[in-house]
Amino acid sequence: MEFLRELEQPAVVFCPNTAIQGQWARTWERYDSRPASTARDLGAPFTALTYQSLASFDSDELSGDEVRLVDRLHENGKALVSALHAAGPVTVVLDECHHLLETWGALLAEVLAQMPEAQVLGLTATPPSTLSRRQAAQVEELFGDIVYTASIPAAVREGDLAPFVELAWLTTPDADEEWWLDDSSRRFAELTTELLDPDYGTTSLLMWCDRRFGEHPADWNGFAREEPELARSALRLVHAGLLALPDGARLTEEHRVPLSTDDWAVLLDDWVGGCLRHSDDPIDEAVIDDLRAALPGIGLQASRRGVSRPAQSRVDRVLSRSVSKMRAAAEIVGIERVALGDRLRAVVVCDFERASATSAESLGAPAEHGSAFEVMAGLAESPVEAVLMTGRTVAARPAVVERLQDYITTRQPEIADRLEAREIEGASDLVELVGSWTSRRWVPLVTDFFGEGGCQVLVGTRALLGEGWDAQQVTTLIDLSTASTSSAVIQTRGRALRIDPAWSRKVALTWSVVCVAHDHPGGDSDWRRFVRKHDGYFGVDDDGQIVSGVPHVDSRFSPYTPPELGELATINDAMAVRAQEREVIAGRWRVGEPYEDRSRTVLRVVPDREVSVLMADPPRAVPVPPWARMGEQGIEGEGVRRRPWRAARETAREVGMVGHAYVVADALALAGLYEPGASGVEVLIDAMGAYRFSLRDESEDGIFAQALEELLAPISVPRYLVARQLAPPADVGTGWAVLFGRARPIGRTWYAVPGEFARRRDRREAFAQSWARWFGRSTLYAVDSPEGEAALAASAGLAPAAVHTLVRSAWS
């Protein structure tokens, strides 16, 4: 606002809805004595309008690519364009400007092209990294270079947004939903057995995959860039032991999981579209008919053209709108009330106001839930007071509506006289406040009523509350919506992140409610939506690290598979405890401390059992390799024969998990990829005893994390293997053996040489040199050599250490 006032020229703000329009007008009047306007004549120094006031098209106008959008406008829109052109030098503010990346943007580009003197300012919380190429080009056309951008963590660290934490409440379907899901998956379970039968079809699925991927050209990376989903699903088929590893491919964390519904969809689509559809054999026709009958049970559709996934399958609708999620919302409100008492201001965001019984019946699915009205019904037994507010309705319990009417009387008596409470059909415990008013009037009034404590919970739809709506007092957001695009996620979560001037210690909590059906092949669809919502979204975890993805919700969470059924209650209990720790959460954000505002790739190495000596060994301040090491031919190092007993102790000393990180970093240095080598490794041991490895220079941290992940992963189908020689105990006999040059390894542990080093001879040499420096000399064996075949036969499927690894992005 100060910027607009300092320009001393008319300002016009466009925004996506009337609620935001009203907020702009009220905010202007707090800064300037001159009144704001919402009229199209632009006669005031400040005018707030909606995009719809401009983008109103006349159906009678000509259409087609050759006709400009401005020429197709309704007369009201054309009048507004004329007023803009006549305004002279003017500042045009485009709020929530990510909305302009479709028709509105093309229209405004035409309008602004005729306004060379206009200053155009675009505002959005949607990061530019989420834009497609076409959208980025449109942003460049409308605004030019980005003037200022800041990440959400940076805004929190600066104190411009409230500290926050993301939590999850995990549920399972209720009995009726479970019965329907079981019935829908039974046929697919039978079909899966047939799909793996080598005689199912003239060319079976696995035979097709062998040809499709096994005979693929050597440039697997190029294929993965062109067909990322198909490449990922193929490698998960490799992990399942159903396909040989294609040449040039590598298995990583995302591949070492069971095949999902999406994987089946991609593989079957490739098989049907690339093979079966071109066959006239009745056997293949029968296979397609089987797929048509069975795949809807897991939310897929089959035809001769291939296999597709509808925008939302029946399975996904059942899970995303499960009645268990409505119950969870009420339970979360109870948890938050215990934590905050009268300060509780919770917002529950739903997709729609009322459920549609007919749509569920037409799909042959259980009754649909997930509506704002059903959330209100779930709060009926709660001691908190709630109000339902959507673009069409304001409703609450009779006593709450009566207080709301009294509040409106004190604020705007001219409106209160025209309002009355009316019963709502199908919601006997609620009454609706009806009369001569619209959402433009009731949104600010109900919002202020909520903010001042007239009610503690506001229930509404994402269309109204998910973007632009502003209430600084919001402490809690319960997200029941299904929108998972980056812009929708950031906008929805932003409702809770406003600083509250009346409560400097505010900490916001956002709860995601997720329903998982563990025994259904498509039962992870709601979990995958939860993962998409957090993909690239940074939050603080239990160790005070700011990381992206679901690990900031819980470090145990994987983006590829939901937690086991037996873990759900424990996880929910842990979330309830965290909700009581707002002061701790605020401290983890370290508000006011310096930061770099950059992200880097981190590898988290988690023990599979109680922390062992290997895991607990602390990192060294300065990486120094052991001066004595156990190689293939015995103990190596300068002066080992002069100090045999010290050499025996040094060789038996465990360098710890950090040694593996140092091996990779030094190998990168020797290969000319990362100059600092081991000295550039950053190590953190978290509260669970897990390591977090990264490089200080983020330019190569992705290569480092992937290589270290491959080194520690279970051995699958590598190109080269290397052994770590195991030293004998550091006793008197070992010392004598060292003295006489007879100390030998007592065993060995095999590792897969990371693909970054295995694919080129010079890099294999760099890796071997680094390995010798930290662990002792050991030959790198190609798996197609006699030694390599024997080593692979002995080590296939085994992990060199009892750990699992997780690649993550961290902010600093």
Disulfide bonds with the S-S distance in Angstrom:
none
